Amino acid sequence: MTRGLIGPREVPRLWDRHIINCAVIEPAFGANTTVADIGSGAGLPGVVLAIARPDLQVAVVEPLLRRASFLGEAVAALGLDNVEVIRARAEQLHGGRRFDSVTSRALAPLDRLLGWCWPLVGGGGQVAAIKGARANDELAEHADSIARLRPAGRAEVATYGENLVAQATIVVRIQSCRASTEG
């Protein structure tokens, strides 16, 4: 059955441009931590991270019924006990859930993305957004938005998979300075 989760021109590039692109960021996450993938769509990067790192507890957050249904079916078919599918917008989780890391892939400009993700970051946690070649520019463009985050710490651009894949994955990481006992 066709689900329309990726474009037809992406099929030949599915493995390297999408799946491996997500898998190589697994070192960005601490051992035995919680990760929320906001706007997960086809499970990128959340389901891929859950497969690569069974020690992670991953929540894939997707508001669209068609995509959330696919994610539930995929998680069941893959036998992933470490994945929770949440059909919701990120804002609906504000005040109710916190995660050690919140991630996303090609979802929105950094300032808008941080508005959705930052309230979900627990004490000492991070936002780790897959951004691509414009990551440094986007970090500079949205420096004011990042400065308004409280309590935000280091903001950096990290590159993953340089020696593993033809095109490395570029991630904007923003660390929280909240005490790890909060949230």
Rosetta blueprint (number, residue, H / E / L):
1 M L
2 T L
3 R L
4 G L
5 L L
6 I L
7 G L
8 P H
9 R H
10 E H
11 V H
12 P H
13 R H
14 L H
15 W H
16 D H
17 R H
18 H H
19 I H
20 I H
21 N H
22 C H
23 A H
24 V L
25 I L
26 E H
27 P H
28 A H
29 F L
30 G L
31 A L
32 N L
33 T L
34 T E
35 V E
36 A E
37 D E
38 I E
39 G L
40 S L
41 G L
42 A L
43 G L
44 L L
45 P L
46 G H
47 V H
48 V H
49 L H
50 A H
51 I H
52 A H
53 R L
54 P L
55 D L
56 L L
57 Q E
58 V E
59 A E
60 V E
61 V E
62 E L
63 P L
64 L L
65 L H
66 R H
67 R H
68 A H
69 S H
70 F H
71 L H
72 G H
73 E H
74 A H
75 V H
76 A H
77 A H
78 L H
79 G L
80 L L
81 D L
82 N L
83 V E
84 E E
85 V E
86 I E
87 R L
88 A L
89 R L
90 A H
91 E H
92 Q H
93 L H
94 H L
95 G L
96 G L
97 R L
98 R L
99 F E
100 D E
101 S E
102 V E
103 T E
104 S E
105 R E
106 A L
107 L L
108 A L
109 P L
110 L H
111 D H
112 R H
113 L H
114 L H
115 G H
116 W H
117 C H
118 W H
119 P H
120 L H
121 V E
122 G E
123 G E
124 G E
125 G E
126 Q E
127 V E
128 A E
129 A E
130 I E
131 K L
132 G L
133 A L
134 R L
135 A H
136 N H
137 D H
138 E H
139 L H
140 A H
141 E H
142 H L
143 A H
144 D H
145 S H
146 I H
147 A H
148 R H
149 L L
150 R L
151 P L
152 A E
153 G E
154 R E
155 A E
156 E E
157 V E
158 A E
159 T E
160 Y E
161 G L
162 E L
163 N L
164 L L
165 V L
166 A L
167 Q L
168 A L
169 T E
170 I E
171 V E
172 V E
173 R E
174 I E
175 Q E
176 S E
177 C L
178 R L
179 A L
180 S L
181 T L
182 E L
183 G L
